[in-house]
């Protein structure tokens, strides 16, 4: 697969996720209603800066014990960790809880999993399941989750890899994800180099309107003039 340079990743991480969504609307209008979470997710560490990483996908359940046990369950877990550690890096674990109305019954993520994943080159998780051990999580580990719960119950992996749906956002293995406290969006690799320029153009146009709105004597007349000036910025 095509991988990006650290410079490319850093260029995307310089913007918040709403700005990335705005830029995607400009360079790929057909994605205006695609690629991002449609329902809100909890961000336990809202002060964290945006992250950009390659998705590692899996499904989980926790309401009932898993079908695998003993050596079979251990082998699946180790295969999952090997998948997390694969190139390209950095990775972000995108886990769909398939327990339906009971999604989030038990937490996959806590002190142990965040530290293990971080050590394998994974910088965070996006899940519609639950998380716990907020104060004990690995420092700097990014988290978006469906809920915060106290127990891990019977949480276990079901399938590793493939396409998952997180709060309405479809994510496939190795998709590029941009995320922050607002939510997450899938960024097509073919559009990455066009996004910084589009975001900068949008910011220049918005500045005209914002400056006008913050200036004394703002009126509909100055608003009309600001719109004209915005249209002249290309």
C-alpha positions as CSV (number, residue, x, y, z in Angstrom):
1,X,0.0,0.0,0.0
2,X,1.0,3.6,-0.4
3,X,2.5,5.1,2.7
4,X,3.1,8.7,3.6
5,X,6.2,10.5,4.9
6,X,6.3,11.9,8.4
7,X,6.1,15.3,6.9
8,X,2.8,14.4,5.2
9,X,1.4,13.1,8.5
10,X,2.6,16.2,10.4
11,X,1.0,18.5,7.8
12,X,-2.4,16.9,8.4
13,X,-2.0,16.8,12.2
14,X,-1.5,20.6,12.2
15,X,-5.2,21.0,11.6
16,X,-8.2,20.0,13.7
17,X,-10.6,17.4,12.4
18,X,-13.4,19.8,11.5
19,X,-10.9,21.7,9.3
20,X,-9.9,18.4,7.7
21,X,-13.6,17.7,7.0
22,X,-13.9,21.2,5.5
23,X,-10.9,20.7,3.2
24,X,-12.2,17.3,2.1
25,X,-15.5,19.0,1.1
26,X,-13.5,21.3,-1.1
27,X,-11.2,18.8,-2.8
28,X,-13.8,15.9,-2.9
29,X,-17.3,17.3,-2.8
30,X,-18.8,13.8,-3.1
31,X,-17.4,13.0,0.4
32,X,-19.4,15.8,2.1
33,X,-21.6,13.2,3.8
34,X,-19.1,10.4,3.9
35,X,-16.2,9.1,6.0
36,X,-16.8,10.6,9.5
37,X,-18.6,9.5,12.7
38,X,-22.3,10.3,12.6
39,X,-22.9,9.9,16.3
40,X,-20.9,11.5,19.1
41,X,-18.0,9.7,20.8
42,X,-16.5,10.4,24.2
43,X,-13.1,11.9,24.4
44,X,-11.6,11.4,27.9
45,X,-8.5,13.6,27.0
46,X,-9.9,16.6,25.1
47,X,-6.7,18.5,25.5
48,X,-4.8,16.1,23.3
49,X,-3.7,17.4,19.8
50,X,-5.1,15.8,16.6
51,X,-3.7,12.4,15.6
52,X,-3.1,10.9,12.2
53,X,-2.6,7.2,11.9
54,X,-3.3,4.0,9.9
55,X,-6.3,2.0,11.1
56,X,-6.0,-1.5,12.5
57,X,-9.6,-2.9,12.7
58,X,-11.3,-5.5,14.7
59,X,-14.6,-6.4,16.3
60,X,-15.3,-7.2,19.9
61,X,-18.0,-8.5,22.2
62,X,-18.3,-8.5,26.0
63,X,-21.9,-9.4,27.0
64,X,-21.3,-13.2,26.8
65,X,-18.1,-15.3,27.0
66,X,-16.3,-15.9,23.7
67,X,-16.4,-19.1,21.7
68,X,-12.6,-19.4,21.9
69,X,-10.9,-20.5,25.1
70,X,-7.4,-21.4,26.4
71,X,-4.7,-21.7,23.8
72,X,-7.1,-20.8,21.0
73,X,-8.0,-17.5,22.5
74,X,-4.4,-16.8,23.3
75,X,-3.3,-17.5,19.7
76,X,-6.0,-15.1,18.4
77,X,-4.9,-12.4,20.8
78,X,-1.3,-12.8,19.8
79,X,-2.2,-12.6,16.1
80,X,-4.1,-9.4,16.8
81,X,-1.1,-7.9,18.5
82,X,1.1,-8.9,15.6
83,X,-1.4,-7.1,13.3
84,X,-1.3,-4.0,15.5
85,X,2.5,-4.0,15.3
86,X,2.7,-4.3,11.5
87,X,3.8,-1.5,9.2
88,X,2.8,1.2,8.3
89,X,3.1,3.2,11.5
90,X,1.8,4.9,13.4
91,X,-1.3,2.7,13.9
92,X,-4.6,3.4,15.6
93,X,-6.9,0.6,16.8
94,X,-10.4,0.9,15.5
95,X,-12.6,-1.6,17.3
96,X,-16.3,-2.1,16.7
97,X,-18.4,-3.5,19.5
98,X,-21.0,-5.8,17.9
99,X,-23.1,-6.4,21.0
100,X,-25.9,-4.3,19.5
101,X,-27.9,-2.6,22.2
102,X,-25.4,-3.8,24.8
103,X,-22.4,-2.3,23.0
104,X,-20.0,-1.1,25.7
105,X,-21.2,-3.5,28.3
106,X,-17.5,-4.4,29.0
107,X,-14.4,-2.3,28.3
108,X,-11.6,-3.7,26.1
109,X,-9.5,-0.6,26.8
110,X,-7.9,0.3,30.1
111,X,-4.5,0.5,31.8
112,X,-3.1,-2.7,30.3
113,X,-4.3,-2.5,26.7
114,X,-3.3,1.1,26.2
115,X,0.2,0.5,27.5
116,X,0.6,-2.7,25.4
117,X,-0.7,-1.1,22.3
118,X,1.4,2.0,22.7
119,X,4.5,-0.2,23.0
120,X,3.6,-1.8,19.7
121,X,3.5,1.5,17.9
122,X,-0.2,2.2,18.2
123,X,-1.0,5.8,19.2
124,X,-4.7,5.4,20.2
125,X,-8.1,3.9,19.7
126,X,-11.4,4.7,18.2
127,X,-14.2,2.5,19.4
128,X,-18.0,2.5,19.9
129,X,-17.4,0.2,22.9
130,X,-16.3,1.4,26.3
131,X,-13.1,2.3,28.1
132,X,-12.0,2.4,31.7
133,X,-9.0,3.1,33.9
134,X,-8.9,6.6,32.6
135,X,-6.3,7.9,35.1
136,X,-4.1,4.8,34.5
137,X,-4.1,4.8,30.7
138,X,-0.8,5.1,28.9
139,X,0.3,8.8,28.7
140,X,-0.5,10.4,25.4
141,X,-2.7,7.5,24.2
142,X,-5.5,9.0,22.1
143,X,-9.1,7.8,22.9
144,X,-12.5,8.2,21.3
145,X,-15.1,5.8,22.7
146,X,-18.8,5.1,22.9
147,X,-18.8,5.2,26.7
148,X,-16.9,4.9,29.9
149,X,-17.7,1.8,32.1
150,X,-16.1,0.1,35.1
151,X,-15.8,-3.6,34.1
152,X,-14.3,-5.5,31.3
153,X,-17.0,-8.2,31.7
154,X,-16.5,-10.9,29.1
155,X,-14.8,-8.7,26.5
156,X,-13.0,-10.6,23.7
157,X,-12.0,-10.3,20.1
158,X,-14.3,-11.7,17.5
159,X,-12.7,-10.9,14.1
160,X,-9.4,-9.1,13.2
161,X,-9.1,-6.9,10.1
162,X,-11.7,-6.1,7.5
163,X,-14.2,-3.3,7.5
164,X,-15.9,-2.0,10.7
165,X,-18.5,0.7,11.4
166,X,-17.8,3.1,14.3
167,X,-20.7,5.4,15.1
168,X,-21.6,5.3,11.4
169,X,-18.0,5.8,10.1
170,X,-16.9,2.9,7.9
171,X,-13.2,2.1,8.3
172,X,-11.1,-0.6,6.5
173,X,-7.8,-1.9,7.6
174,X,-5.0,0.6,6.9
175,X,-7.3,3.5,6.1
176,X,-5.7,6.8,7.1
177,X,-7.6,8.3,10.1
178,X,-7.5,11.9,11.3
179,X,-9.1,12.4,14.8
180,X,-9.3,14.8,17.7
181,X,-11.8,15.7,20.4
182,X,-14.5,16.4,17.8
183,X,-14.5,13.0,16.2
184,X,-12.7,11.2,13.4
185,X,-12.7,11.1,9.6
186,X,-11.2,8.8,7.0
187,X,-8.7,10.6,4.7
188,X,-8.2,9.1,1.2
189,X,-4.5,8.7,0.6
190,X,-4.9,10.2,-2.9
191,X,-6.2,13.4,-1.4
192,X,-3.6,13.9,1.3
193,X,-1.3,16.3,-0.6
194,X,-4.3,18.6,-1.5
195,X,-5.7,19.0,1.9
196,X,-3.2,21.5,3.5
197,X,-3.6,23.9,0.6
198,X,-7.4,23.6,0.7
199,X,-7.5,24.1,4.5
200,X,-5.3,27.2,4.2
201,X,-7.5,28.7,1.5
202,X,-10.6,28.1,3.6
203,X,-8.9,29.7,6.6
204,X,-8.0,32.8,4.6
205,X,-11.6,33.2,3.4
206,X,-13.0,32.6,6.9
207,X,-10.7,35.2,8.4
208,X,-12.2,38.0,6.2
209,X,-15.7,37.2,7.6
210,X,-14.4,36.7,11.2
211,X,-12.5,40.0,11.2
212,X,-15.5,41.8,9.9
213,X,-17.8,40.3,12.5
214,X,-15.4,41.2,15.4
215,X,-14.9,44.8,14.2
216,X,-17.0,47.7,15.6
217,X,-20.1,48.7,13.6
218,X,-20.7,45.3,12.0
219,X,-23.8,45.3,9.9
220,X,-25.5,43.5,7.0
221,X,-23.7,46.0,4.7
222,X,-20.3,45.0,6.0
223,X,-21.3,41.4,5.9
224,X,-22.2,41.8,2.2
225,X,-18.9,43.4,1.5
226,X,-17.1,40.6,3.4
227,X,-18.7,38.0,1.3
228,X,-17.5,39.8,-1.8
229,X,-14.0,39.9,-0.5
230,X,-14.1,36.2,0.3
231,X,-15.2,35.4,-3.2
232,X,-12.0,37.1,-4.5
233,X,-9.7,34.9,-2.5
234,X,-8.5,31.9,-4.5
